[in-house]
């Protein structure tokens, strides 16, 4: 199914809870604040089946809040995997519960994980996330790698005067461990960032000069055309490790390459991180057991509301 800009929906980003045990300084709340109760496990699985069948997609990413705060997360992964519709099931996490849940998640059918890791120094880590959990998260990454997750992606939001001086060390760390490093440019839309203009002005880093340097050093460059036209670089580090680095910049080109549909933990279906107000809550529709044609009509309305934000 395509929107009015001829962008085909290719994957879902599905929040299963708004709860989080961290207090990140740049949190965007996944673009929405829940207005009703969280979907039940049955409703989540049903909606995943409906959207998979209507959109003919095979990729889904579970998010939060912090998805591992949801006590039924293993059951959700297992049951969605058992649908047989999704070949690529991933999850984004702060990593706090990875050590205890990584192996269960892998056994349940989870294929990939993205872990937020903004620093390799405890004090800086705590400043960014409001939690003194760096050692625990690093242990979780180790166990996740042992469990067989591949790739493991590290989400690194570059922040001036906070962690930008760690970029070289983070590249080396990811190269050594075989993690993919995702460099993310700070955006100013969320209330936590954009609503406090001084934060954005103090800590925003333009990634373009960094990208220019990566282009000079790269032994391989490609563009993920199916993933918002992201640049992906492969470089050799000073310690002879090979690091893979993706770059994510909020821009018009980023929007033009967007192929995802979002689901809030309360059942709000929407097409853009920055325009959840254009979405439609489908929680009641799930209870009413509509025909597939009716669900398709609802989905099509949301898809057609999508417009590039930038």
C-alpha positions as CSV (number, residue, x, y, z in Angstrom):
1,X,0.0,0.0,0.0
2,X,1.4,3.4,-1.0
3,X,0.7,6.9,0.3
4,X,0.0,10.1,-1.7
5,X,3.7,10.6,-2.2
6,X,4.1,7.1,-3.7
7,X,5.9,5.8,-0.6
8,X,5.2,2.2,0.0
9,X,4.6,0.9,3.5
10,X,7.3,-1.8,4.1
11,X,7.5,-2.2,7.9
12,X,5.8,-1.4,11.2
13,X,7.2,0.3,14.3
14,X,4.9,-1.0,17.2
15,X,5.1,0.4,20.7
16,X,3.9,-2.1,23.3
17,X,4.2,0.2,26.4
18,X,4.7,3.8,27.4
19,X,6.5,2.7,30.6
20,X,10.2,3.3,30.8
21,X,12.7,2.9,33.6
22,X,15.0,5.6,32.2
23,X,14.6,9.4,31.9
24,X,16.5,10.3,28.7
25,X,17.3,14.0,28.1
26,X,16.2,13.8,24.5
27,X,13.2,11.4,24.7
28,X,10.6,11.9,22.0
29,X,8.0,9.5,23.5
30,X,7.9,7.7,20.1
31,X,5.9,10.7,18.8
32,X,2.8,10.3,21.0
33,X,1.3,10.3,24.5
34,X,-1.2,7.4,25.1
35,X,-4.7,8.5,25.5
36,X,-6.3,5.2,26.5
37,X,-5.1,1.9,28.1
38,X,-2.4,-0.2,26.5
39,X,-3.5,-2.8,24.0
40,X,-3.8,-6.3,25.5
41,X,-1.5,-9.1,24.3
42,X,-4.5,-10.4,22.3
43,X,-5.1,-7.0,20.7
44,X,-1.4,-6.6,19.8
45,X,-1.3,-10.0,18.1
46,X,-4.5,-9.4,16.3
47,X,-3.4,-6.0,15.0
48,X,-0.1,-7.4,13.9
49,X,-1.9,-10.1,12.0
50,X,-4.3,-7.6,10.4
51,X,-1.6,-5.2,9.4
52,X,0.7,-7.9,8.1
53,X,-2.0,-9.3,5.9
54,X,-3.3,-6.0,4.6
55,X,0.0,-4.3,4.0
56,X,1.8,-7.5,2.9
57,X,4.8,-6.5,5.0
58,X,7.4,-8.8,6.7
59,X,9.3,-6.4,9.0
60,X,8.2,-5.2,12.4
61,X,10.1,-3.4,15.2
62,X,8.8,-3.3,18.8
63,X,9.4,-0.3,20.9
64,X,8.2,1.5,24.0
65,X,8.8,3.5,26.2
66,X,11.1,0.6,27.1
67,X,9.5,-2.5,25.6
68,X,11.3,-4.8,28.0
69,X,9.4,-3.1,30.8
70,X,6.3,-4.9,29.5
71,X,6.0,-8.1,31.5
72,X,4.5,-10.0,28.5
73,X,7.2,-9.0,26.1
74,X,8.5,-12.6,25.6
75,X,4.9,-13.8,24.9
76,X,4.2,-11.0,22.5
77,X,7.4,-11.8,20.5
78,X,6.6,-15.5,20.5
79,X,3.0,-15.1,19.4
80,X,3.8,-12.6,16.6
81,X,6.6,-14.8,15.4
82,X,4.2,-17.8,15.4
83,X,1.9,-15.8,13.0
84,X,4.4,-16.7,10.3
85,X,3.9,-13.2,8.7
86,X,7.1,-11.5,9.8
87,X,10.5,-12.6,8.7
88,X,12.3,-9.8,10.4
89,X,11.3,-9.0,14.0
90,X,13.4,-6.5,15.9
91,X,13.3,-4.5,19.1
92,X,14.8,-1.3,20.3
93,X,15.8,-1.1,24.0
94,X,17.9,0.8,26.5
95,X,19.5,-2.5,27.4
96,X,18.8,-2.5,31.1
97,X,17.0,-5.9,31.1
98,X,18.9,-7.5,28.3
99,X,21.2,-9.6,30.5
100,X,18.2,-11.4,32.0
101,X,16.0,-11.5,28.8
102,X,18.2,-11.7,25.8
103,X,18.2,-15.5,25.5
104,X,14.5,-15.8,26.0
105,X,13.9,-13.1,23.4
106,X,16.0,-15.0,20.9
107,X,14.2,-18.3,21.6
108,X,10.9,-16.5,21.2
109,X,11.7,-15.5,17.6
110,X,13.3,-12.0,17.9
111,X,15.9,-11.5,15.1
112,X,17.6,-8.2,15.9
113,X,18.0,-5.6,18.6
114,X,18.9,-1.9,18.7
115,X,20.4,-0.7,21.9
116,X,20.7,3.0,23.0
117,X,24.2,3.6,24.2
118,X,25.2,7.3,24.3
119,X,28.4,6.9,26.2
120,X,31.1,4.5,27.4
121,X,31.7,6.6,30.6
122,X,29.5,6.1,33.6
123,X,29.0,9.7,34.5
124,X,28.2,10.8,31.0
125,X,25.9,7.8,30.6
126,X,24.0,8.7,33.8
127,X,23.7,12.3,32.6
128,X,22.1,11.2,29.3
129,X,19.8,8.5,30.6
130,X,19.2,9.4,34.3
131,X,20.4,5.9,35.3
132,X,23.7,4.6,36.5
133,X,23.3,1.4,34.5
134,X,26.3,1.4,32.0
135,X,27.9,-1.7,33.5
136,X,24.6,-3.6,33.4
137,X,23.9,-2.5,29.8
138,X,27.4,-3.5,28.6
139,X,26.8,-6.9,30.2
140,X,23.5,-7.2,28.5
141,X,25.1,-6.5,25.1
142,X,27.7,-9.2,25.8
143,X,25.0,-11.8,26.6
144,X,22.9,-10.7,23.6
145,X,25.8,-11.3,21.3
146,X,26.4,-14.7,22.9
147,X,22.7,-15.5,22.4
148,X,23.2,-15.0,18.6
149,X,21.7,-11.6,17.8
150,X,23.2,-10.3,14.6
151,X,23.3,-7.6,13.8
152,X,23.2,-5.7,17.1
153,X,22.9,-2.0,16.4
154,X,24.0,0.8,18.8
155,X,22.0,4.0,18.7
156,X,24.2,6.9,19.5
157,X,22.6,10.4,19.5
158,X,25.5,12.8,19.0
159,X,25.3,15.6,21.6
160,X,27.7,18.6,21.6
161,X,29.6,19.0,24.8
162,X,28.2,15.8,26.2
163,X,29.3,12.8,24.1
164,X,30.6,14.1,20.8
165,X,34.2,13.8,22.0
166,X,33.6,10.0,22.4
167,X,32.8,9.3,18.8
168,X,36.2,7.8,17.9
169,X,36.0,5.6,21.0
170,X,32.5,4.5,20.1
171,X,33.5,3.6,16.6
172,X,36.3,1.5,17.9
173,X,34.1,-0.2,20.5
174,X,31.5,-1.1,17.8
175,X,34.2,-2.3,15.4
176,X,35.8,-4.5,18.1
177,X,32.5,-6.1,19.1
178,X,30.9,-6.4,15.6
179,X,28.1,-4.0,16.4
180,X,26.7,-1.6,13.8
181,X,26.9,2.0,15.0
182,X,23.9,4.3,14.2
183,X,24.9,7.9,14.4
184,X,21.7,9.9,15.0
185,X,21.4,13.7,14.7
186,X,19.4,15.4,17.4
187,X,16.0,16.7,16.2
188,X,14.1,19.6,17.8
189,X,10.5,18.4,17.5
190,X,9.8,16.8,20.9
191,X,8.8,18.9,23.8
192,X,11.9,17.8,25.7
193,X,14.2,19.1,23.0
194,X,12.3,21.6,20.8
195,X,10.2,22.9,23.6
196,X,13.4,23.9,25.3
197,X,15.2,25.7,22.5
198,X,18.3,26.2,24.6
199,X,18.9,22.5,24.9
200,X,18.8,22.0,21.1
201,X,21.0,25.1,20.5
202,X,23.5,23.9,23.1
203,X,23.8,20.3,22.1
204,X,22.8,19.9,18.4
205,X,25.6,18.5,16.2
206,X,25.4,18.8,12.4
207,X,26.3,15.3,11.2
208,X,27.2,16.5,7.7
209,X,30.9,17.3,8.5
210,X,31.1,13.9,10.2
211,X,29.7,12.2,7.2
212,X,32.2,14.1,5.0
213,X,35.0,12.7,7.1
214,X,33.6,9.2,7.0
215,X,33.4,9.4,3.2
216,X,37.1,10.1,3.1
217,X,38.0,7.1,5.3
218,X,35.4,4.6,4.1
219,X,36.5,1.4,2.3
220,X,32.9,0.9,1.3
221,X,29.8,3.2,1.1
222,X,26.2,2.4,0.3
223,X,22.8,3.9,0.7
224,X,19.9,2.1,2.3
225,X,17.3,3.2,-0.2
226,X,14.6,1.2,1.6
227,X,15.5,2.8,4.9
228,X,15.1,6.6,4.5
229,X,18.1,6.8,2.2
230,X,20.6,6.3,5.0
231,X,24.3,6.4,4.3
232,X,26.2,3.4,5.5
233,X,30.0,3.4,5.8
234,X,32.5,0.7,6.4
235,X,35.8,1.9,7.7
236,X,39.0,0.5,9.2
237,X,39.6,1.8,12.7
238,X,43.0,2.8,14.1
239,X,43.2,-0.6,15.8
240,X,42.5,-2.4,12.6
241,X,38.9,-3.3,13.4
242,X,36.2,-3.0,10.7
243,X,33.4,-0.7,11.8
244,X,30.0,-0.3,10.1
245,X,28.4,3.1,10.6
246,X,24.9,4.3,9.6
247,X,23.9,8.0,9.7
248,X,20.5,9.2,10.4
249,X,19.7,12.9,9.7
250,X,16.2,14.5,10.0
251,X,15.7,16.0,6.6
252,X,13.3,16.2,3.6
253,X,15.3,13.3,1.9
254,X,14.9,11.3,5.2
255,X,11.2,11.8,5.0
256,X,10.9,11.0,1.3
257,X,12.6,7.6,2.0
258,X,10.3,6.8,5.0
259,X,8.4,3.5,4.5
260,X,7.1,2.8,8.1
261,X,3.8,2.9,9.7
262,X,3.6,3.4,13.5
263,X,1.4,1.9,16.2
264,X,1.1,3.5,19.6
265,X,0.8,1.2,22.7
266,X,-2.9,2.4,23.0
267,X,-3.8,1.4,19.5
268,X,-3.1,4.7,17.7
269,X,-2.2,4.0,14.1
270,X,-0.2,6.9,12.6
271,X,2.2,7.5,9.8
272,X,4.8,10.0,11.1
273,X,6.8,10.4,14.3
274,X,6.0,14.1,14.2
275,X,2.3,13.9,13.3
276,X,0.6,11.4,15.6
277,X,-2.4,13.8,15.6
278,X,-3.2,12.5,12.0
279,X,-3.5,9.0,13.3
280,X,-6.6,6.9,14.1
281,X,-7.0,4.8,17.2
282,X,-8.1,1.3,16.3
283,X,-8.6,-0.1,19.8
284,X,-12.4,-0.1,19.6
285,X,-12.2,-1.4,16.0
286,X,-10.3,-4.4,17.3
287,X,-13.0,-5.1,19.8
288,X,-15.8,-4.8,17.2
289,X,-14.4,-7.6,15.1
290,X,-14.8,-5.8,11.8
291,X,-14.4,-7.4,8.4
292,X,-10.9,-7.3,6.8
293,X,-12.3,-4.9,4.3
294,X,-13.3,-2.5,7.1
295,X,-9.8,-2.7,8.7
296,X,-8.3,-2.1,5.3
297,X,-10.3,1.0,4.9
298,X,-9.1,2.3,8.2
299,X,-5.5,1.5,7.4
300,X,-5.8,3.2,4.0
301,X,-7.1,6.4,5.5
302,X,-4.0,6.6,7.8
303,X,-1.6,5.7,5.1
304,X,-3.0,8.3,2.8
305,X,-2.6,11.0,5.5
306,X,1.1,10.6,5.4
307,X,3.1,13.6,4.2
308,X,6.8,14.3,4.5
309,X,7.3,16.4,7.6
310,X,10.5,18.1,6.5
